[in-house]
């Protein structure tokens, strides 16, 4: 047994020595890969990501992440992926980006598309088309934290579980907070109900009044056609503990798992300011929420009427 222990210790020492010797090489490879990727992103997207990243204010702790877990390194590459979709795949047109104020702001948008690509596109727009560039913090459903990898990825790229305490703290830090008041109901709409807003939750309005935060209404057009859902299997959704289980015929076609290359259009509306008591009865808050919902529905209607085609 002692001989075996000595052999094991010797093997561990050799492994440790090899790891120490390899570490500088691995670091150089990682740095070279990062530089190559930066160059590729700039040439492909025509954007200086490093320069824009340096202009985004982020308060990091000693561990290199902010209090909610946002990691600029992870966020950089997540933004690169979103920017590719934004600039190249969906060829997004952006309107009214100059209306987004600096400082804390609530971004309130319609939700669609079966998977939250719309959130990624808004995030890319806020980083690439708004001055100064911003990181968007989005409120995500609690059930997303039960999904392996996703539960780690979301905090690293700025997504936060949608509870009032988190939202309030983010706004106090001066963040741009993205909220989809339709929640899972919006993202799981079938094709026959496209661009018809479902009921809005009231929480965002109470938050805006309490923190004196301006609301920017956002209309996203293009997401409703990226995956054509013809129905939802509620029983399957319950078994899998998902908010919905859509029936999407295009999945049966070769390459149909990818979203259709629809043309996205993102409209930013004028800032909306609300006052009053955030603890008012629901009936009072609902009137104010209705104004935001009606504004976004009107923006959607105008945008759909103005577009020439779903794909260009």
Residue frames as qw, qx, qy, qz and C-alpha x, y, z in Angstrom:
[[0.000, 0.881, 0.472, 0.000, 0.00, 0.00, 0.00],
 [0.284, -0.782, 0.094, 0.547, 2.73, 2.53, 0.81],
 [0.380, -0.125, 0.607, 0.687, 4.33, 1.85, -2.60],
 [0.187, 0.616, 0.686, 0.339, 1.00, 2.39, -4.29],
 [0.139, -0.918, -0.278, 0.248, 0.54, 5.66, -2.42],
 [0.358, -0.572, 0.326, 0.661, 4.02, 6.82, -3.46],
 [0.330, 0.178, 0.704, 0.604, 3.28, 5.94, -7.08],
 [0.063, 0.799, 0.583, 0.134, -0.03, 7.83, -6.96],
 [0.243, -0.865, -0.062, 0.434, 1.63, 10.87, -5.40],
 [0.392, -0.321, 0.509, 0.696, 4.38, 10.78, -8.00],
 [0.260, 0.453, 0.714, 0.467, 1.78, 10.60, -10.78],
 [0.053, -0.905, -0.413, 0.086, -0.09, 13.58, -9.34],
 [0.338, -0.700, 0.187, 0.600, 3.15, 15.58, -9.16],
 [0.359, -0.021, 0.646, 0.674, 3.90, 14.79, -12.81],
 [0.132, 0.689, 0.659, 0.271, 0.36, 15.78, -13.83],
 [0.186, -0.908, -0.214, 0.310, 0.63, 19.02, -11.88],
 [0.375, -0.496, 0.382, 0.684, 3.99, 19.84, -13.45],
 [0.300, 0.261, 0.712, 0.579, 2.65, 19.13, -16.93],
 [0.023, 0.834, 0.548, 0.061, -0.39, 21.33, -16.27],
 [0.262, -0.831, 0.004, 0.491, 1.80, 24.21, -15.08],
 [0.370, -0.255, 0.558, 0.698, 4.03, 23.86, -18.12],
 [0.206, 0.434, 0.742, 0.468, 1.02, 23.81, -20.46],
 [0.027, -0.787, -0.499, 0.363, -0.80, 26.73, -18.85],
 [0.062, -0.616, 0.193, 0.762, 1.18, 29.56, -20.56],
 [0.076, -0.015, 0.787, 0.611, 0.70, 27.82, -23.91],
 [0.014, 0.581, 0.812, 0.051, -3.04, 27.40, -23.29],
 [0.050, -0.768, -0.278, 0.575, -3.32, 31.08, -22.31],
 [0.068, -0.417, 0.453, 0.785, -1.54, 32.18, -25.49],
 [0.046, 0.238, 0.872, 0.426, -3.85, 29.98, -27.57],
 [0.019, -0.715, -0.665, 0.216, -6.90, 31.47, -25.83],
 [0.067, -0.707, -0.010, 0.704, -5.65, 35.02, -26.34],
 [0.072, -0.207, 0.662, 0.717, -4.86, 34.35, -30.01],
 [0.033, 0.444, 0.868, 0.221, -8.30, 32.82, -30.51],
 [0.034, -0.770, -0.461, 0.439, -9.88, 35.86, -28.88],
 [0.058, -0.569, 0.268, 0.776, -7.95, 38.25, -31.12],
 [0.064, 0.042, 0.821, 0.565, -8.90, 36.23, -34.20],
 [0.004, 0.613, 0.790, -0.017, -12.54, 36.25, -33.19],
 [0.050, -0.740, -0.198, 0.641, -12.43, 40.02, -32.54],
 [0.042, -0.366, 0.521, 0.770, -10.96, 40.60, -36.00],
 [0.032, 0.268, 0.893, 0.362, -13.55, 38.30, -37.57],
 [0.006, 0.712, 0.639, -0.290, -16.41, 40.10, -35.83],
 [0.030, -0.676, 0.041, 0.735, -15.17, 43.51, -36.95],
 [0.007, -0.225, 0.683, 0.695, -14.68, 42.45, -40.57],
 [0.004, -0.360, -0.908, -0.211, -17.96, 40.55, -40.76],
 [0.099, -0.760, -0.621, 0.163, -20.17, 43.02, -38.96],
 [0.273, 0.630, 0.113, 0.718, -18.36, 46.26, -39.66],
 [0.466, -0.837, -0.063, -0.279, -18.30, 47.14, -35.97],
 [0.323, 0.462, -0.639, 0.523, -15.45, 47.77, -33.54],
 [0.714, -0.498, -0.475, -0.133, -16.74, 45.60, -30.72],
 [0.624, -0.183, -0.409, 0.640, -13.83, 46.29, -28.42],
 [0.091, 0.206, -0.052, 0.973, -14.28, 50.06, -28.67],
 [0.512, -0.449, -0.302, -0.667, -18.02, 49.84, -28.02],
 [0.758, -0.367, -0.524, 0.127, -17.54, 47.42, -25.13],
 [0.472, -0.036, -0.353, 0.807, -15.15, 49.83, -23.46],
 [0.136, -0.258, -0.025, -0.956, -17.84, 52.51, -23.52],
 [0.641, -0.460, -0.498, -0.360, -20.44, 50.38, -21.71],
 [0.192, -0.554, 0.543, -0.601, -20.39, 51.19, -17.98],
 [0.836, -0.213, -0.494, -0.106, -20.25, 48.00, -15.92],
 [0.348, -0.696, 0.470, -0.416, -19.62, 47.80, -12.18],
 [0.830, 0.108, -0.546, 0.022, -17.59, 44.62, -11.62],
 [0.704, -0.676, 0.188, -0.111, -16.58, 43.02, -8.35],
 [0.267, -0.667, 0.685, 0.123, -13.27, 41.39, -7.47],
 [0.666, 0.045, 0.742, 0.055, -14.42, 38.17, -9.15],
 [0.112, -0.149, 0.613, 0.768, -14.81, 39.92, -12.51],
 [0.101, -0.498, -0.768, -0.390, -18.61, 39.84, -12.62],
 [0.239, -0.409, 0.070, -0.878, -21.28, 42.30, -11.51],
 [0.373, -0.159, 0.673, -0.619, -23.59, 41.63, -8.52],
 [0.815, 0.217, 0.203, -0.497, -26.01, 39.72, -10.75],
 [0.792, -0.081, 0.574, 0.193, -23.36, 37.56, -12.39],
 [0.608, 0.792, 0.027, -0.047, -22.86, 39.45, -15.68],
 [0.679, -0.343, 0.395, 0.515, -19.50, 38.58, -17.18],
 [0.282, 0.777, -0.194, -0.528, -18.25, 41.01, -19.90],
 [0.097, -0.366, 0.852, 0.362, -16.33, 38.17, -21.56],
 [0.296, 0.331, 0.896, -0.002, -19.38, 35.96, -21.93],
 [0.303, 0.760, 0.357, -0.451, -21.51, 38.96, -22.87],
 [0.057, 0.622, -0.475, -0.620, -19.10, 39.94, -25.62],
 [0.032, -0.109, 0.915, 0.388, -19.48, 36.64, -27.46],
 [0.236, 0.537, 0.781, -0.213, -23.22, 36.47, -26.82],
 [0.223, 0.774, 0.076, -0.587, -23.49, 39.93, -28.37],
 [0.001, -0.421, 0.702, 0.575, -21.40, 38.79, -31.34],
 [0.150, 0.236, 0.947, 0.159, -23.87, 35.97, -32.01],
 [0.193, 0.725, 0.559, -0.354, -26.85, 38.28, -31.57],
 [0.078, 0.703, -0.216, -0.674, -25.19, 40.92, -33.77],
 [0.092, -0.132, 0.846, 0.508, -24.73, 38.38, -36.57],
 [0.145, 0.531, 0.835, -0.001, -28.44, 37.58, -36.43],
 [0.051, 0.793, 0.284, -0.537, -29.27, 41.29, -36.21],
 [0.055, 0.668, -0.365, -0.646, -27.06, 42.53, -39.05],
 [0.078, 0.322, -0.819, -0.469, -26.79, 39.53, -41.40],
 [0.058, 0.208, 0.975, 0.058, -29.48, 36.92, -40.88],
 [0.085, 0.708, 0.671, -0.203, -32.56, 39.01, -40.05],
 [0.307, 0.326, 0.269, 0.853, -31.16, 42.27, -41.57],
 [0.186, -0.695, -0.605, 0.342, -32.91, 44.33, -38.93],
 [0.110, 0.596, 0.154, 0.780, -34.16, 47.83, -39.63],
 [0.370, -0.440, -0.561, 0.596, -34.16, 50.04, -36.54],
 [0.015, -0.684, -0.296, -0.666, -36.35, 53.10, -36.05],
 [0.421, -0.812, -0.077, -0.397, -36.29, 55.67, -33.25],
 [0.798, -0.116, -0.389, 0.446, -33.08, 54.48, -31.53],
 [0.242, 0.358, -0.213, 0.876, -32.30, 58.11, -30.66],
 [0.501, -0.580, -0.141, -0.627, -35.35, 58.18, -28.37],
 [0.819, -0.325, -0.430, 0.198, -33.78, 55.86, -25.79],
 [0.191, -0.922, 0.196, -0.275, -32.64, 58.03, -22.86],
 [0.426, 0.374, -0.702, 0.430, -29.43, 57.56, -20.94],
 [0.296, -0.267, 0.614, -0.681, -29.72, 56.26, -17.38],
 [0.294, 0.132, 0.921, -0.220, -32.30, 53.85, -16.11],
 [0.507, 0.203, -0.286, -0.787, -35.07, 52.92, -18.49],
 [0.607, 0.118, 0.754, -0.222, -37.74, 50.24, -18.86],
 [0.247, 0.254, -0.665, -0.657, -37.92, 48.75, -22.34],
 [0.585, 0.204, 0.649, -0.441, -41.41, 47.29, -22.82],
 [0.243, 0.329, -0.680, -0.609, -41.90, 45.14, -25.92],
 [0.891, 0.099, -0.023, -0.442, -44.24, 42.66, -27.55],
 [0.395, -0.407, 0.823, 0.030, -43.08, 39.04, -27.33],
 [0.848, 0.388, 0.004, -0.361, -43.18, 36.44, -30.10],
 [0.424, 0.654, -0.612, -0.137, -41.39, 33.77, -32.06],
 [0.954, -0.121, -0.260, -0.082, -41.52, 30.56, -29.94],
 [0.758, -0.225, -0.189, 0.583, -37.90, 31.11, -28.81],
 [0.163, -0.910, -0.183, 0.334, -36.73, 34.50, -27.48],
 [0.597, 0.230, 0.258, 0.724, -34.76, 35.69, -30.50],
 [0.018, 0.869, 0.260, 0.421, -36.62, 39.00, -30.21],
 [0.552, -0.820, 0.021, 0.148, -34.89, 39.65, -26.90],
 [0.716, -0.190, 0.300, 0.601, -31.49, 38.98, -28.48],
 [0.385, 0.570, 0.364, 0.628, -32.27, 41.35, -31.35],
 [0.226, -0.940, -0.145, -0.211, -33.30, 44.12, -28.96],
 [0.692, -0.615, 0.149, 0.347, -30.10, 43.51, -27.00],
 [0.640, 0.112, 0.355, 0.672, -28.00, 43.75, -30.17],
 [0.158, 0.788, 0.329, 0.496, -29.82, 46.92, -31.20],
 [0.419, -0.907, -0.051, 0.003, -29.21, 48.58, -27.84],
 [0.693, -0.452, 0.283, 0.485, -25.51, 47.75, -28.14],
 [0.536, 0.101, 0.499, 0.673, -24.97, 48.51, -31.83],
 [0.138, 0.604, 0.491, 0.612, -27.53, 51.19, -32.76],
 [0.351, -0.895, -0.264, -0.081, -28.09, 53.22, -29.57],
 [0.461, 0.400, -0.318, 0.726, -25.67, 55.88, -28.35],
 [0.000, -0.593, 0.805, -0.009, -24.07, 55.39, -25.95],
 [0.617, 0.038, -0.759, -0.205, -24.05, 51.58, -26.33],
 [0.571, -0.400, 0.409, -0.589, -25.88, 49.72, -23.57],
 [0.153, 0.016, -0.987, 0.039, -26.07, 46.23, -22.15],
 [0.616, -0.301, -0.222, -0.693, -29.70, 45.15, -21.80],
 [0.112, -0.101, 0.897, -0.414, -30.79, 43.33, -18.67],
 [0.556, -0.154, -0.516, -0.633, -33.82, 41.16, -19.38],
 [0.562, -0.206, 0.579, -0.554, -36.28, 39.63, -16.96],
 [0.426, 0.149, -0.837, -0.311, -36.57, 35.89, -17.68],
 [0.803, -0.326, -0.227, -0.445, -39.09, 33.31, -16.51],
 [0.518, -0.573, 0.582, -0.253, -38.28, 31.41, -13.32],
 [0.956, 0.080, 0.269, -0.079, -38.65, 28.06, -15.09],
 [0.628, 0.704, -0.304, 0.135, -35.62, 28.88, -17.28],
 [0.161, -0.710, 0.624, -0.282, -33.41, 28.43, -14.21],
 [0.821, -0.167, 0.514, -0.185, -34.24, 24.72, -14.17],
 [0.844, 0.535, -0.035, 0.008, -32.69, 24.14, -17.61],
 [0.771, -0.348, 0.224, 0.484, -29.10, 22.83, -17.55],
 [0.511, 0.130, 0.268, 0.806, -26.52, 25.22, -19.04],
 [0.017, -0.714, -0.354, -0.604, -29.20, 27.90, -19.59],
 [0.544, -0.802, -0.245, 0.033, -29.32, 28.51, -15.83],
 [0.635, -0.413, 0.108, 0.644, -25.59, 29.31, -15.97],
 [0.405, 0.311, 0.402, 0.760, -25.57, 31.13, -19.31],
 [0.058, -0.832, -0.437, -0.336, -28.38, 33.59, -18.64],
 [0.434, -0.858, -0.085, 0.260, -26.82, 35.34, -15.61],
 [0.615, -0.263, 0.306, 0.678, -23.43, 35.52, -17.36],
 [0.257, 0.306, 0.474, 0.784, -24.95, 37.45, -20.28],
 [0.075, -0.092, 0.129, -0.984, -27.05, 39.79, -18.16],
 [0.536, -0.359, -0.530, -0.551, -30.39, 37.99, -17.86],
 [0.084, -0.179, 0.680, -0.707, -32.04, 38.06, -14.44],
 [0.125, -0.405, -0.905, 0.035, -34.90, 36.10, -12.89],
 [0.127, -0.476, -0.290, -0.820, -38.00, 38.25, -13.16],
 [0.423, -0.619, -0.609, 0.258, -38.84, 39.13, -9.56],
 [0.022, -0.960, -0.168, -0.222, -39.53, 42.69, -8.36],
 [0.581, -0.741, 0.161, 0.297, -36.52, 42.82, -6.05],
 [0.661, -0.035, 0.424, 0.619, -34.09, 42.12, -8.89],
 [0.310, 0.704, 0.409, 0.492, -35.78, 44.61, -11.21],
 [0.254, -0.960, -0.115, -0.029, -35.73, 47.35, -8.59],
 [0.628, -0.576, 0.274, 0.445, -32.03, 46.88, -7.85],
 [0.595, 0.230, 0.464, 0.614, -31.12, 46.93, -11.54],
 [0.139, 0.847, 0.318, 0.402, -32.97, 50.18, -12.11],
 [0.448, -0.880, 0.022, 0.156, -31.33, 51.71, -9.04],
 [0.651, -0.313, 0.394, 0.569, -28.01, 50.91, -10.76],
 [0.211, 0.671, -0.210, -0.679, -29.12, 52.88, -13.83],
 [0.336, -0.057, 0.872, 0.351, -29.59, 49.85, -16.08],
 [0.515, 0.171, -0.362, -0.758, -31.70, 49.40, -19.21],
 [0.384, 0.001, 0.876, -0.291, -34.23, 46.75, -18.23],
 [0.395, 0.062, -0.634, -0.662, -36.13, 44.78, -20.88],
 [0.400, 0.117, 0.768, -0.486, -39.54, 43.40, -19.91],
 [0.283, -0.116, -0.736, -0.604, -42.03, 41.40, -22.00],
 [0.426, -0.089, 0.464, -0.772, -45.32, 41.95, -20.13],
 [0.815, 0.092, -0.291, -0.492, -47.04, 39.21, -22.16],
 [0.541, -0.432, 0.708, -0.139, -44.64, 36.66, -20.70],
 [0.310, -0.086, 0.919, 0.228, -44.85, 33.09, -21.97],
 [0.495, 0.603, 0.564, -0.272, -48.32, 33.81, -23.39],
 [0.315, 0.832, -0.167, -0.425, -46.77, 36.12, -25.95],
 [0.038, -0.550, 0.773, 0.314, -43.93, 33.94, -27.10],
 [0.298, 0.057, 0.952, 0.038, -46.19, 30.92, -27.62],
 [0.530, 0.496, 0.168, -0.668, -48.82, 32.58, -29.83],
 [0.643, 0.253, 0.680, 0.244, -49.95, 30.58, -32.85],
 [0.286, 0.051, 0.447, 0.846, -49.65, 31.97, -36.38],
 [0.058, -0.653, -0.622, -0.428, -53.32, 32.93, -36.64],
 [0.371, -0.873, -0.290, 0.128, -52.88, 35.24, -33.61],
 [0.635, 0.065, 0.011, 0.770, -49.67, 36.91, -34.81],
 [0.164, 0.230, -0.030, 0.959, -49.14, 40.51, -33.69],
 [0.501, -0.631, -0.328, -0.493, -52.24, 40.40, -31.49],
 [0.067, 0.437, -0.639, 0.629, -51.06, 41.38, -28.02],
 [0.577, -0.412, -0.705, 0.028, -52.17, 39.20, -25.13],
 [0.449, -0.869, -0.180, -0.105, -52.86, 40.55, -21.63],
 [0.350, 0.591, -0.442, 0.578, -50.04, 42.57, -20.07],
 [0.601, -0.411, -0.551, 0.408, -48.95, 41.99, -16.51],
 [0.159, -0.950, -0.164, -0.213, -49.12, 44.97, -14.15],
 [0.754, -0.485, -0.048, 0.441, -45.77, 44.61, -12.40],
 [0.548, 0.213, 0.151, 0.795, -43.73, 46.72, -14.82],
 [0.063, -0.749, -0.232, -0.617, -46.04, 49.71, -14.33],
 [0.639, -0.759, -0.128, 0.018, -45.87, 49.53, -10.54],
 [0.762, -0.214, 0.077, 0.606, -42.08, 49.35, -10.88],
 [0.360, 0.480, 0.221, 0.769, -41.92, 52.33, -13.24],
 [0.289, -0.832, -0.190, -0.434, -44.03, 54.49, -10.90],
 [0.757, -0.622, -0.078, 0.186, -42.14, 53.44, -7.78],
 [0.693, -0.239, 0.189, 0.653, -38.68, 54.09, -9.27],
 [0.198, 0.859, 0.018, -0.472, -39.72, 57.06, -11.45],
 [0.429, -0.224, 0.702, 0.523, -38.36, 55.28, -14.51],
 [0.483, 0.465, -0.210, -0.712, -39.33, 56.26, -18.07],
 [0.731, 0.168, 0.661, -0.020, -40.87, 53.58, -20.27],
 [0.187, 0.452, -0.560, -0.669, -39.83, 53.09, -23.88],
 [0.824, 0.263, 0.395, -0.311, -42.48, 51.15, -25.84],
 [0.061, -0.442, 0.771, 0.455, -40.96, 48.81, -28.45],
 [0.847, 0.336, 0.172, -0.373, -42.62, 47.07, -31.38],
 [0.263, -0.401, 0.817, 0.321, -40.79, 44.09, -32.86],
 [0.789, 0.441, 0.062, -0.422, -41.95, 42.89, -36.28],
 [0.486, 0.539, -0.673, -0.139, -40.63, 39.76, -37.97],
 [0.164, -0.298, 0.886, -0.315, -40.52, 37.32, -35.06],
 [0.705, 0.142, 0.435, -0.542, -44.06, 36.03, -35.55],
 [0.822, 0.481, -0.141, -0.272, -43.15, 34.50, -38.92],
 [0.098, 0.640, -0.762, 0.010, -39.77, 32.94, -38.04],
 [0.027, 0.006, 0.996, -0.089, -41.45, 29.76, -36.73],
 [0.520, -0.161, -0.337, -0.768, -44.97, 28.98, -37.93],
 [0.108, 0.015, 0.896, -0.430, -46.80, 27.50, -34.97],
 [0.431, -0.226, -0.570, -0.662, -50.20, 25.96, -35.71],
 [0.740, -0.518, -0.290, -0.317, -51.06, 24.83, -32.19],
 [0.078, -0.569, 0.676, -0.461, -49.87, 24.00, -28.69],
 [0.720, -0.165, -0.673, -0.047, -49.84, 20.58, -26.99],
 [0.378, -0.697, 0.246, -0.557, -50.76, 21.57, -23.46],
 [0.942, -0.323, 0.035, -0.089, -50.53, 18.04, -22.04],
 [0.831, 0.242, -0.152, 0.477, -46.99, 17.58, -23.34],
 [0.128, 0.695, -0.221, 0.672, -46.04, 21.03, -22.06],
 [0.645, -0.629, 0.170, -0.399, -47.23, 20.10, -18.56],
 [0.982, -0.115, -0.025, 0.147, -45.31, 16.83, -18.61],
 [0.692, 0.318, -0.105, 0.639, -42.12, 18.64, -19.61],
 [0.362, -0.718, -0.294, 0.517, -42.84, 21.55, -17.24],
 [0.288, 0.069, 0.320, 0.900, -42.70, 24.02, -20.12],
 [0.261, 0.384, 0.261, -0.846, -44.99, 27.02, -20.61],
 [0.738, 0.481, 0.036, -0.472, -46.02, 25.64, -24.03],
 [0.525, -0.159, 0.757, 0.355, -45.15, 22.94, -26.55],
 [0.441, 0.577, -0.108, -0.679, -45.75, 24.38, -30.02],
 [0.761, 0.277, 0.566, 0.154, -46.61, 22.37, -33.13],
 [0.100, 0.775, -0.317, -0.537, -44.29, 23.69, -35.86],
 [0.900, 0.363, 0.238, -0.036, -44.57, 21.82, -39.20],
 [0.438, 0.826, -0.352, 0.050, -41.39, 23.38, -40.62],
 [0.449, -0.594, 0.662, -0.086, -39.38, 21.27, -38.15],
 [0.860, 0.126, 0.494, -0.026, -40.17, 18.28, -40.38],
 [0.650, 0.755, -0.041, 0.078, -38.34, 19.84, -43.33],
 [0.792, 0.033, -0.090, 0.603, -34.55, 19.64, -43.87],
 [0.317, 0.185, -0.117, 0.923, -33.06, 22.66, -42.13],
 [0.313, -0.668, -0.422, -0.527, -36.46, 23.61, -40.77],
 [0.615, -0.541, -0.422, 0.389, -35.10, 23.77, -37.24],
 [0.321, -0.071, -0.009, 0.944, -33.50, 27.11, -38.13],
 [0.217, 0.680, 0.402, -0.573, -35.75, 30.18, -37.96],
 [0.534, 0.658, 0.414, 0.332, -36.93, 31.46, -41.31],
 [0.435, -0.087, 0.020, 0.896, -34.84, 34.48, -42.44],
 [0.024, 0.867, 0.486, 0.103, -37.63, 36.98, -41.95],
 [0.301, 0.467, -0.101, 0.825, -36.76, 40.68, -41.95],
 [0.381, -0.580, -0.559, 0.455, -36.92, 42.14, -38.47],
 [0.060, 0.644, 0.092, 0.757, -38.04, 45.67, -37.81],
 [0.454, -0.441, -0.566, 0.528, -37.59, 47.25, -34.37],
 [0.028, -0.725, -0.206, -0.656, -39.47, 50.44, -33.52],
 [0.357, -0.254, -0.541, 0.718, -38.59, 52.48, -30.42],
 [0.093, -0.820, -0.472, -0.309, -41.37, 54.80, -29.28],
 [0.020, 0.677, -0.219, 0.702, -41.17, 58.07, -27.38],
 [0.221, 0.029, -0.783, 0.581, -40.52, 57.88, -23.62],
 [0.493, -0.591, -0.443, -0.460, -43.65, 57.52, -21.50],
 [0.127, 0.222, -0.620, 0.742, -43.72, 58.88, -17.95],
 [0.556, -0.530, -0.560, -0.311, -46.22, 57.82, -15.28],
 [0.020, -0.338, 0.538, -0.772, -46.85, 59.19, -11.83],
 [0.733, -0.388, -0.224, -0.512, -49.06, 58.21, -8.91],
 [0.565, -0.482, 0.598, -0.301, -48.98, 55.58, -6.19],
 [0.356, 0.323, -0.848, -0.222, -47.41, 52.28, -7.18],
 [0.068, 0.093, 0.934, -0.339, -49.64, 50.58, -4.57],
 [0.505, 0.143, -0.018, -0.851, -52.85, 51.79, -6.22],
 [0.761, 0.168, 0.549, -0.301, -55.65, 49.30, -6.90],
 [0.505, 0.038, 0.735, 0.450, -55.25, 47.09, -9.94],
 [0.367, 0.768, 0.521, 0.060, -58.01, 48.99, -11.75],
 [0.011, -0.954, 0.105, 0.281, -55.99, 52.21, -11.57],
 [0.373, -0.502, 0.658, 0.420, -52.76, 50.53, -12.68],
 [0.568, 0.318, 0.728, 0.213, -54.57, 48.69, -15.49],
 [0.335, 0.906, 0.225, -0.126, -55.57, 52.01, -17.09],
 [0.077, -0.847, 0.438, 0.292, -51.93, 53.05, -17.30],
 [0.497, -0.182, 0.804, 0.269, -50.85, 49.64, -18.57],
 [0.569, 0.605, 0.557, -0.001, -53.54, 49.86, -21.22],
 [0.213, 0.934, -0.119, -0.262, -51.94, 53.06, -22.54],
 [0.225, -0.585, 0.722, 0.294, -48.61, 51.29, -23.01],
 [0.533, 0.152, 0.825, 0.109, -50.23, 48.24, -24.57],
 [0.478, 0.782, 0.374, -0.142, -52.32, 50.38, -26.94],
 [0.071, 0.868, -0.362, -0.332, -49.22, 52.33, -27.96],
 [0.313, -0.355, 0.837, 0.275, -47.29, 49.16, -28.82],
 [0.540, 0.412, 0.734, 0.006, -50.29, 47.67, -30.67],
 [0.366, 0.890, 0.108, -0.252, -50.58, 50.88, -32.70],
 [0.073, -0.729, 0.596, 0.327, -46.84, 50.76, -33.50],
 [0.464, -0.037, 0.869, 0.166, -47.20, 47.14, -34.61],
 [0.523, 0.648, 0.539, -0.123, -50.19, 47.93, -36.81],
 [0.253, 0.910, -0.151, -0.292, -48.39, 50.83, -38.49],
 [0.218, -0.580, 0.733, 0.279, -45.21, 48.83, -38.98],
 [0.532, 0.168, 0.825, 0.095, -47.00, 45.86, -40.52],
 [0.473, 0.794, 0.342, -0.169, -48.91, 48.15, -42.86],
 [0.112, 0.893, -0.322, -0.294, -45.70, 49.87, -43.96],
 [0.424, -0.396, 0.762, 0.288, -43.62, 46.76, -44.72],
 [0.526, 0.420, -0.468, -0.573, -43.52, 45.44, -48.27],
 [0.806, 0.104, -0.568, -0.131, -42.83, 41.81, -47.41],
 [0.842, -0.537, 0.047, -0.036, -42.13, 39.42, -44.57],
 [0.887, -0.091, 0.138, 0.431, -38.67, 38.71, -45.99],
 [0.486, 0.126, 0.115, 0.857, -37.50, 42.10, -47.27]]
